[in-house]
Amino acid sequence: MRIVIGEDSALFREGLARLLEDAGHEVVGTAAEAVTLLDQVAAHQPDLVIIDIRMPPDRTDDGARAARIIREQDPAMPIVLLSQHLETRHSVELVRGGHFGYLLKDRAFDIDDFLDTLRRVAAGGSALDPEVVTTLLGPARHDDPLNRLTRREREVLALMAEGRTNAGIARRLVLTERTVETHVTSILTKLDLYESSDEHRRVLAVLTWLGLRPTTLS
């Protein structure tokens, strides 16, 4: 993959670039601040963009705002946000379109898992850090449709929110892939998510898990 990195820490940026290059990817651009990042993405049209949420000039959420601009200009651009601390303000607006990941930086130190996440996002999937999922979920509501799910179905849905395939969920929960398929079908049915030509039911199920209605992100 051709990748652009937006990260203000020179040490982390160069380390990440070397990791990606050692894994066979091409880092076609790097940026230490948000404006330069936008220029790099426009110039190189990469296959994936990795962005630190907090970047100059403000060092608040400049990277996340840059991600939203990139997504507005190219709705299919795969983006992975990285953060040292848990910040979910912008991620809910990006996750619905797929091609999106949000990881805490500590996750990058599990190299195999990190590289697998990049591949899933570049292929059109989503990958959310488990801590992000837990925060976005929040306390259960009395009328929450998730109350219809069994404990195991909630575990499966949480792993779907991380962007894992049925095979990946099966490995994590030590189940057969057929059993996971049965759980996924049950989840979609209980959440009233039926076949549609213009909606991805797994994405809608994840949005329900995050406590969001699809119309809130329109």
C-alpha positions in Angstrom: 0.0 0.0 0.0 1.0 3.6 -0.5 0.6 5.4 2.8 0.7 9.0 4.1 1.4 9.5 7.8 0.3 12.6 9.8 2.1 12.6 13.1 3.8 15.5 14.9 6.1 13.3 17.1 9.2 12.8 14.9 10.2 9.7 16.9 6.8 8.0 16.5 6.4 9.2 12.9 9.8 7.8 11.8 9.4 4.6 13.7 5.9 4.0 12.2 7.3 4.7 8.7 10.1 2.2 9.2 7.6 -0.4 10.5 5.4 0.0 7.5 8.3 -0.1 5.0 9.7 -3.2 6.6 6.2 -4.8 6.2 6.4 -4.1 2.4 4.4 -0.8 2.2 5.5 2.4 0.7 5.3 5.6 2.8 4.8 8.3 0.1 4.5 11.2 2.4 4.7 12.4 6.0 3.5 15.5 7.8 4.0 17.0 11.2 1.0 19.3 11.1 -2.5 19.2 9.7 -2.2 21.6 6.8 0.8 19.8 5.4 -1.0 16.5 5.8 -3.9 17.8 3.6 -1.3 18.8 1.0 0.4 15.4 1.1 -2.8 13.5 0.7 -3.9 15.7 -2.3 -0.5 15.4 -3.9 0.0 11.6 -3.5 -3.6 10.2 -3.4 -2.5 7.3 -1.2 -4.1 4.0 -0.5 -4.3 4.8 3.2 -3.8 7.7 5.6 -2.7 7.3 9.2 -3.4 10.4 11.3 -2.7 11.4 14.9 -5.8 13.1 16.3 -3.8 15.9 18.1 -1.6 17.8 15.7 -0.3 21.3 15.2 -1.2 24.1 14.8 -3.7 23.9 17.7 -2.6 20.5 19.1 -6.2 19.7 20.0 -8.2 17.8 17.4 -6.6 19.2 14.2 -5.8 15.7 12.9 -9.4 14.5 13.3 -10.7 17.7 11.6 -8.2 17.0 8.7 -9.6 13.5 8.5 -13.1 14.9 8.0 -11.9 17.2 5.3 -10.1 14.3 3.5 -13.3 12.2 3.8 -15.4 15.0 2.3 -13.0 15.3 -0.6 -12.7 11.6 -1.1 -15.5 9.5 0.6 -13.7 6.2 -0.1 -10.2 7.3 1.3 -9.2 4.7 4.0 -8.3 6.5 7.2 -6.9 5.3 10.5 -6.9 7.7 13.4 -4.4 7.2 16.2 -4.7 8.8 19.6 -2.7 8.7 22.9 -5.9 9.4 24.8 -9.5 8.4 24.2 -11.3 11.0 22.2 -14.5 10.0 20.3 -16.0 13.3 19.2 -15.2 12.9 15.5 -15.0 9.1 15.1 -18.8 8.6 15.0 -19.0 10.8 11.9 -16.4 8.8 10.1 -17.2 5.2 11.0 -20.5 4.8 9.0 -18.7 5.1 5.6 -16.3 2.3 6.3 -12.7 2.5 5.3 -12.1 3.8 8.8 -10.1 2.8 11.9 -9.6 4.4 15.3 -6.9 2.9 17.5 -5.2 4.0 20.7 -1.4 4.4 20.1 -0.6 1.6 22.4 -2.3 -0.8 20.0 0.4 0.0 17.4 2.9 -1.9 19.5 1.1 -5.2 18.7 2.6 -5.2 15.2 0.8 -8.1 13.7 -2.6 -6.8 14.9 -1.8 -3.3 13.8 -0.8 -4.3 10.3 -3.9 -6.5 10.1 -6.1 -3.5 11.0 -4.5 -1.4 8.3 -5.3 -4.1 5.7 -8.9 -4.4 6.9 -9.4 -0.6 6.7 -7.8 -0.3 3.3 -10.1 -3.1 2.1 -13.2 -1.1 3.1 -13.7 -2.3 6.6 -13.8 -0.6 10.0 -11.7 -1.2 13.0 -12.4 0.4 16.4 -10.3 -0.1 19.5 -12.2 -2.0 22.2 -11.8 1.0 24.6 -13.4 3.3 21.9 -16.3 0.9 21.5 -16.9 0.8 25.3 -16.8 4.5 25.6 -19.2 5.1 22.6 -21.6 2.5 23.9 -22.1 4.2 27.3 -24.8 3.0 29.8 -27.6 0.9 28.5 -31.0 2.5 28.0 -34.2 0.9 29.1 -35.5 0.7 25.5 -32.1 -0.2 24.1 -32.5 -2.8 21.3 -29.3 -4.4 22.5 -31.2 -5.7 25.5 -32.6 -8.3 23.1 -29.2 -9.8 22.6 -27.7 -12.6 24.6 -24.4 -12.2 26.4 -22.6 -14.1 23.6 -24.3 -12.1 20.9 -23.1 -8.9 22.6 -19.6 -10.3 22.6 -19.8 -11.1 18.9 -21.2 -7.7 18.1 -18.4 -6.0 20.1 -15.8 -7.8 17.9 -17.8 -6.9 14.8 -17.3 -3.3 15.9 -13.6 -3.8 16.0 -13.8 -4.7 12.3 -13.2 -8.4 12.7 -14.5 -10.9 10.1 -16.5 -14.0 11.1 -13.3 -16.0 11.0 -11.5 -13.5 13.2 -14.4 -13.5 15.7 -14.3 -17.3 15.7 -10.6 -17.4 16.5 -11.0 -14.8 19.3 -14.0 -16.6 21.0 -12.8 -20.1 20.2 -15.9 -20.9 18.3 -16.5 -22.5 14.9 -17.1 -20.1 12.0 -20.5 -21.6 11.4 -21.5 -20.8 15.0 -20.4 -17.2 14.6 -22.5 -17.0 11.4 -25.5 -18.2 13.4 -24.9 -15.5 16.1 -24.5 -12.8 13.4 -27.7 -13.8 11.7 -29.5 -13.7 15.1 -28.0 -10.3 15.9 -29.2 -8.8 12.7 -32.7 -10.2 13.1 -33.0 -9.1 16.7 -31.9 -5.5 15.7 -34.5 -5.5 12.9 -31.8 -5.2 10.2 -33.0 -6.9 7.1 -31.6 -7.2 3.6 -31.2 -3.9 1.7 -29.7 -2.9 -1.5 -28.2 0.4 -0.2 -27.2 -0.3 3.4 -24.6 -2.6 4.9 -26.3 -4.5 7.8 -23.0 -5.2 9.7 -22.3 -1.4 9.7 -25.8 -0.6 10.9 -25.5 -3.3 13.6 -22.2 -1.6 14.8 -23.9 1.8 14.8 -26.6 0.3 17.0 -23.9 -1.1 19.3 -22.5 2.4 19.5 -25.8 3.8 20.5 -26.3 5.7 17.2 -29.3 5.8 14.9 -28.3 5.8 11.1 -30.2 9.1 10.6 -28.1 10.9 13.1 -25.1 10.6 10.9 -26.7 11.8 7.7 
